[in-house]
């Protein structure tokens, strides 16, 4: 019983210490401003597609099959790319801080182009 009571007292003291620390921590004068700044920092960290760059993806079925596309233009929500001389458009998505798009549509084994996979970084 004394061990359990001692553990409870230690737990209560630790919680009180944490509460005091949290209460004394510096708080921004304007919470909305702090949240806005944090969102801007996250947006700035996103890896984005660049016009004129070539990107690649490997086939899910055949490692030696590599799809290459060149981004010709983009907006905040869409990317236009060239594939075998044909310009196509696709919607941009974000995954783990990196922009992605599906150049041939959405299906189970679809290729997914990712802004962090530049063809120039691909071993030749």
Residue pairs with C-beta under 8 A, 6 or more apart in sequence:
28 34
42 97
45 97
46 94
46 97
46 98
46 99
47 97
47 98
47 99
47 115
47 116
48 99
48 115
49 55
49 71
49 74
49 79
49 92
49 99
49 101
49 115
50 71
50 115
51 71
51 72
51 73
51 74
52 70
52 71
52 72
53 70
53 71
53 118
53 119
53 120
54 68
54 69
54 70
54 71
54 118
54 119
54 120
55 68
55 69
55 70
55 71
55 113
55 114
55 115
55 117
55 118
55 119
56 66
56 67
56 68
56 69
56 113
56 117
56 118
56 119
56 122
57 66
57 67
57 111
57 112
57 113
57 114
57 117
58 65
58 66
58 67
59 65
59 66
59 67
59 109
59 111
60 109
60 111
61 109
66 122
67 83
67 103
67 111
67 113
68 83
68 119
69 81
69 82
69 83
69 103
69 113
70 81
70 82
71 79
71 80
71 81
72 80
72 81
72 82
72 87
73 79
73 80
74 80
74 92
76 92
77 91
77 92
78 89
78 90
78 91
78 92
79 89
79 90
79 92
79 99
79 101
80 87
80 88
80 89
81 87
81 88
81 89
81 90
81 101
81 103
81 113
82 88
83 103
88 103
90 101
90 102
90 103
91 101
92 99
92 100
92 101
93 99
93 100
93 101
94 100
95 114
98 114
98 115
98 116
99 114
99 115
100 112
100 113
100 114
100 115
101 112
101 113
102 110
102 111
102 112
102 113
103 111
103 113
104 110
104 111
